[in-house]
Amino acid sequence: MNLTILSSVFRRALRNISASPYLHMAATGTIAFSILIIGAFAMLYMNINDLIGSWQQNIRVVAYLTDKVPKASIEPLRQNIAGLYGVKRVRFVSKDQAMARLRSQLKHRQSLLDGLSENPLPAAFEIQLIRAWQSWGRIDPLTEQIKAFPEISDVEYGEAWLHRFSAFISFFRLAALIIGGLVFATAVFVCTNTIRLAIYAKRAELEIMRLVGATDFFISTPFYIQNLLEGLLGGLIAIGLLFASYKLFVANVQAPGVFMGPFQGRFLSLPGTGALLAAGMLMGWCGSFLSLKQFLKP
C-alpha cells in the first residue's frame, strides 16, 4: 500500500469518526471501561502475589518441645533438625525466653501474667527455611519430618491461614478470567454494533464503491483503522486512570513502612501496559471483523 492510498484510507477513517462522534465516543468509552476493569484485576492479582511472596520469605516454622525433654538432648536435637534438607537455621527458645518475649509484646498489659503460678509456655525451636523451600508445597513434607522426632509435641507455621490464602488466590484467578472474558465480549459487542451502524449509515456509498470495482480490502480498511484507533485511545485512557488511582493509593494509604509492613505495591510493568493496549486494539479489531464479515458476504 503506497502513501497515497494509506493517506486516503486514514482520511476516510477519520471522516467516519467525525460523522458520528458520539457513537464512536461510546465505543471508546466502553473499551476504556473494559480495559480499566481488566487492568485493575491484573494489578490486584499481581500485588497480592507479591504480598504473599513477601510473606512466604518470612515464614518461620516453630517446633514445640515436650516438657520431658532433658537439657542434654536439646542441642543434639537442634543439630538433627538443622541437618534436614531445606532448613537454613534453627534457634532454641527456652520457656523463660518465651515468657520474656510475651511480656515484652504485652507491654502495658503485663499484669495479666502476674497471676500465673508457673510458666505455661513450652520451649521451642524457631526454624528458618532456605529460600527455595519457602513455599507451601514444600513446607508440609518438611514439617512432617520434624513432627516425627519424639521430642517434638507440635509444629506450627500458620498452615490453615496459608492454605486459605492459596484457595483465595485460585478463586481470584478463576473469577478474574471469567470477568475479563465477559467485559471483553461486551466491548467487542459494542464495537461490532458501532461498525454496523456506521455501515448502515453509509450503505448506499459503500454499495456504489463495490459497483465501481472497489475491493473488500479497500472498503473495510478504514473501519478496521477507526476501531483500532478507538481501542488504542480507550486503552490509553484506562491506563491513565489506573496510574492516577495507583498514585493516589500510594500517596494516601501506602506510606513507607506503614502499610503492610515492608511490602510496597507496584504498578503494571511495561510489558503489562503494552498488553492492555494490545487488548484494547484487539477489542476494536474483533468488533470490525465480526460486523464487516456479515456485510462483505459475496
N, C-alpha and C positions, 0 to 999 in steps of 0.2 A: 504494500500500500504506500503510494507516494505521498508527499507532504500536502499536495493539493486536495487529494481525496480525504486524507486524515483531517485536514482543516475543515473541510465541508462536513464531515461526519460529526466533529465536535460542535460545529455551529448548529447543526440540526439537533443535537442532544441538548444544547443549552436553550434552543428555541422551544423544544418540547417542555423543558422545565419551566421556562418563563410563561408558557401558555397556560399552565395550571399550577401556579406556585404553591397554593395551599394543599393541593393533593400530594405534591412531592414533599412538602414540609411534613405532612402526616407520615409519609413513608420513612423519611429521615428520622423523625422523632421516634417512630416505632423501633427502628433499628437501634437508635441510641439507647432507648429504654431496655431493649433486649440485651445489648452488649453490656449495659450497666449491671443488669442482674447477673449475667454470666461472669463478668469481671469481679463483682462483689463476692460471689460464691468461690471463685478461684482464689481471690486474696484471702478470704476467710479460711479456706481449706489449707492454703499454703502456710499461713501463720499458725494455725492450730497444729499442723505437722511440725513446724519449727518449735513451737512451745513444748509439745510432747517430747520432741527430740532433746530439748534442753533439760527437761525433767529426767529423761532416761539417763542422761550423762551424769546426773547426781543421785542415781539410785544407790541406796545403801541397804544391804541385807543385814538384818540383825538376828543373830542366833542366840537364844536364851539358854543358859545352863541350868541344869537341875541343882537343887540345893545340896545334893550329896557328893558333888564333885570335889575331891581333895585338892588342896592348893598345888601339890606336886604334879598333878595331872594337867593343870591348866596350860602350861607352856607347851608340853608335847602335843596337846590337843590343838592349840593355836597353830603350831607348825604343820600339823596334818591338814588342817583346813586351808592354810596358806599354800599348801602344795597342790591343791585341787586346780585343775586346768580352768582358767577363766578368772581366778582370784588374783587381785593385784596386791592388796594389803589387808591384814587382819589386826584389829586393835582390841585389846581386852579392856572391858569396863567393869570394875568391881561394883558390888552392891553400894558401897559408900560413895563411889564416884557417881553412880546413877542417881542417888538421893541428892547429892550436892548439885548435880545438874538440874534436877527437878526443882529444887529450892530456888536456884538462880532463875529458872524460867517463870516461876510463880511470882517472883519479886515481892510485891506488897501483900501477897496472899499467903505467905509462908506460914502464917499462923494456922492454916488448915492442916498442916502436917505435925503440929506440936502435940496433938493427942495420940500419935502413933506410939505404941509400946515397943515395936520393933520395926526394922526396915523391911517392907513387903516387896521391894523391888529385887528382881533377880539379877545376878551377874550375867554379862552378855559379851559376845564378840560382835563388833561392828566390822562388816566385811565390805571392802570396796572392790568392785569388779574392773577388769580391764575394759577398755572402750568397746572392743568388738563383742563383748558379752553383755553390754548394757542394753539388751533388748528382751522383750517379753518371751520370745520363743526360746531363748537360751537360759533364762533365769530359772524357770521351773525345773528342768533336769538338774541344775546345779543345787538348788535348794533341797531337792530330794536326796542328793548325795550328802549334804550337810545334816539333814534330819536322820540319816542312817547312823550317825555316831550316837552311842547310847547316852553320852553325857549331855546331849542337846535335847531340851524339852520342847522347843518350838522355834520356828523360823518365820520371820515376817519381812515383807518388803512392799506392803501395800498391794497385795495380789488382787483383791476384789476391786479396788479402786482403779488399778491399771487395766484390768480386763474390761471394766465398764467403759473406760475411755476408748479401748480398742473397738468395742462394739459400737460406740457412738461414732467413731471415725468411719467405720464400714457403712453405717446407716447414712451418715452425712454424704459420703461419696455416692451412694446409690441415689439419694434424694437430689443431689446436685446434677447428676446425669439426667434424671427424669425431668427436672425443672428446666435444665438447659435445653433439652430436646423440645420441650413444649414451647418455650419462648422462641427458639429458633424457628420452629414450624409456624408460630404466629407471625413472626417478622416476614418469613417467606410468603405467607398467605397475603399479608398486607401489600407487599411489593408486587406480587402477582396481580392483585386486583388493581393496583395503581397503573401498571402497564396495560392491563386490559381496558381500563377507562381511557387511557391516553390513545390506545389503538382505536377504540370505538369513536373517539372524537375526531380522529384523522383517517377513518376508514376509507373515505372517498379518495383522499390524496394518496393513500397507500395503494389502493386498487389501480389508480391511474399509473403510479410508478411501476406496478407489476405489468400493466398492459404495454407500457413503452419499453419493457425489457429489463427493468431493474432486477438485480439478483436478490435472493433472500438475504445474502450476507450484507448487501448494501442497505437493505430496508431495516434489518434487525440490529445492526451495529450501533446506531445512535441510542436505541433503547437499552442495550447492554451497557453502554458507556454511562448513560444517565443514572442507571441503578447502581453501577459500580461507584459512581461519584457519591450517590446518596449513602451507600454502605460505608464508604471511606469517611464521609463527613459525620455520619452517625457514630462510627467508631471513635473518631477524634473527640466528639462531644462527650461520649461516655467515659473515655479515658481521662479527659479533663475533669469531669465531675468526680471520678474515682480518686484522682490525685488530690483534688481540693478537699474531699472528705478525709483522705488519709492524713493530709497536713493538719486539718482541724482536729482530728483524733490525737495526733502526736502532740499538738500544742496544748490541748485542754485536758487530756486524760493520761497520756503515757509520759509522764515526767520521768527522767532518768533515775533508775534505782527505786522508783515508787510503784509503778505498775508492773505486777507480775515479776517482781524481783529484778534480776539482771536481764530478763528477756526483753528484747526490743523488736517490735513488729517491723515489717518491711513491705515496700511497695512491689508491684509486679516487676519482674526482670524485663530487660529489653526484648528477649525472645517472646516472653509472655505478652508484652504490649503489642508486638508485631502480630502475634497470633489473634489477639482481639480485633485488630484492624482487618486482618485477613478474614476473620469470621464475619465481620460486618459486610465486607465486599462480597463474600460468598453468599450471604443472605440476599443481597441485591441481584447477584448473578442468577441464583436459583429462581428468584421471582421472575426475572426476564425470560429465562429458559422455559419455565412452565407456561407462561402466557403466550410467548411467541411460537411455542411448539404447536399450539392449537390454531393460531391464526395462520401460520405459514404452511398448513397442510396442503398438499398438492390437490 
